[in-house]
Amino acid sequence: MTLPLTTEVFYDIETQRSAEEVGGWGNIHLMLVSVAVSWSEEDGYRHWEEPATPRLLEYLTRYDRVISFNGDGFDSRVLSHYGDTSHLTKKSFDVLTDLKRRLGHRLSLESIAQVTLGVGKSADGLQAIRWWKEGRIDLITEYCQRDVEVLMKIVGFGRNKGFIKFQDKFGKEKTVPVEW
């Protein structure tokens, strides 16, 4: 018996505003999308600027599995400003949520990427917000795409090896088994 293929899409978003600018983390939906990047086997990388966010939501619903890093806690909450995101929750595979369940604490994408892949992120979310204010959509897009690429490589590593590595708060390398 052949199992049906599961279609999946990886995505990440960057925002226009920080938590401080919108009155705290309880107002994530007010941060607004600056740029989003998605990747699927079917379409490769796609770049989405803020006006296209409703189309991004529609696009993500086409897939059986929507893969992110902190998508449940952040990205989908930002996207909720643009429409119903309940369909994302049902299809979501949030790598951070899975690792937090396994370890009992949060990890940064950087702490995983450095040790598992030997590569780091090219910037951070606050830098992306500064670029937004400077009108540097090109730099935000490049950074966001890099995060999607890193996420895909981490998931691929975990699938192939059955574990990923991370650096704990004391700088020590640790391994966690995964079933992705």
C-alpha positions, -999 to +999 in steps of 0.1 A: +000+000+000+014+034-010+008+063+014-004+095-002+023+122-006+021+150+019+026+184+004+045+208+025+055+244+025+081+262+047+077+298+055+089+327+076+078+363+080+094+396+091+075+425+106+073+462+102+071+469+140+086+456+172+067+444+202+077+476+220+062+497+192+028+479+194+024+479+231+039+445+239+038+408+230+001+407+235-003+428+203+017+406+179-012+410+153-004+447+151+033+442+141+023+438+104+041+419+078+070+436+059+081+405+039+073+368+040+092+340+022+078+306+014+094+275-002+077+245-016+090+218-039+064+229-065+072+266-065+106+270-050+111+303-032+083+329-033+085+364-019+055+381-004+054+418+005+028+431+029+000+439+003+001+403-008-003+388+027-040+377+021-028+358-010+000+342+012-027+330+036-046+314+007-014+299-007-005+283+026-039+266+028-031+246-003-006+225+016-011+196+039+017+207+062+029+242+069+064+242+085+078+271+105+100+280+134+078+297+160+050+300+135+024+290+161+036+316+186+045+344+163+041+342+125+005+330+125-004+356+151+011+384+129-008+369+099-041+369+119-043+407+112-049+398+075-074+370+079-084+337+096-053+316+105-071+287+121-064+266+090-026+272+096-029+259+132-044+227+120-017+221+094+012+236+113+044+218+121+063+243+143+098+231+148+102+253+179+070+239+194+082+204+188+116+210+203+101+228+233+078+198+240+108+175+238+132+196+259+110+216+282+125+249+271+128+272+240+157+273+216+167+299+191+171+290+154+206+304+157+216+280+185+204+251+164+218+262+131+253+270+144+258+235+159+237+214+136+247+230+103+278+250+111+260+282+097+244+311+114+216+335+107+226+366+087+207+391+109+178+392+133+142+404+135+151+438+150+176+444+122+149+435+097+126+462+113+154+488+109+158+478+073+120+482+069+123+518+082+151+524+057+130+510+028+155+481+023+130+454+012+158+437-007+178+431+025+147+419+045+138+395+017+174+381+015+174+377+053+140+361+054+148+337+026+180+327+044+160+318+075+137+296+054+167+279+039+182+273+073+149+259+086+146+236+056+182+223+062+175+217+099+144+198+091+162+178+064+190+170+088+166+159+115+147+137+091+179+121+078+198+117+110+169+114+136+184+141+157+195+177+157+221+195+178+219+228+197+240+248+220+226+251+256+227+283+277+261+273+290+275+270+255+276+232+256+267+212+225+236+189+231+217+165+209+179+159+208+162+130+190+135+141+165+109+123+144+101+148+116 
